[in-house]
Amino acid sequence: MKKIITLCLFAFAFLISSQNTFAQNTLEINAEANTKTKELRKVIKFDQDKMQAVYEALQEYGVAYKKISANLSANDERLKKINNHLDNRLKDIFTDEEYQKYLQNFRDE
């Protein structure tokens, strides 16, 4: 009986620690999306509605990137796919002129 209780406590402690890791990753992704959104807004000068849409697109990108970031060389095709998806999302959000500024300033890096 003691072994079962010990095993349950160990499993519970493991679950709690994995929750904290996931929460930390989410916070990092949100912070990075916020920073990138502000950088884009300084250069492109878009309105508040677009700012929220850009932030959400960058969050989605951050989650997808985090999944493959451990081994980028093996996931080169997926990286291209998520980069293209981000570009397409931003193309839908921005005007043609804003999108060209985005490509010139942020995709050439």
Residue pairs with C-beta under 8 A, 6 or more apart in sequence:
25 66
29 59
29 62
29 63
29 66
30 59
30 62
32 58
32 62
33 55
33 58
33 59
33 61
33 62
34 55
36 58
37 51
37 54
37 55
37 58
39 106
40 46
40 54
40 102
40 106
41 51
41 54
43 101
43 105
43 106
44 94
44 98
44 101
44 102
44 105
46 54
46 94
46 98
50 93
50 94
53 93
54 90
54 93
57 86
57 89
57 90
57 93
58 86
60 86
60 89
61 82
61 85
61 86
64 82
64 85
65 79
65 82
68 75
68 78
68 79
68 82
72 79
87 103
87 107
90 99
90 102
91 99
94 102
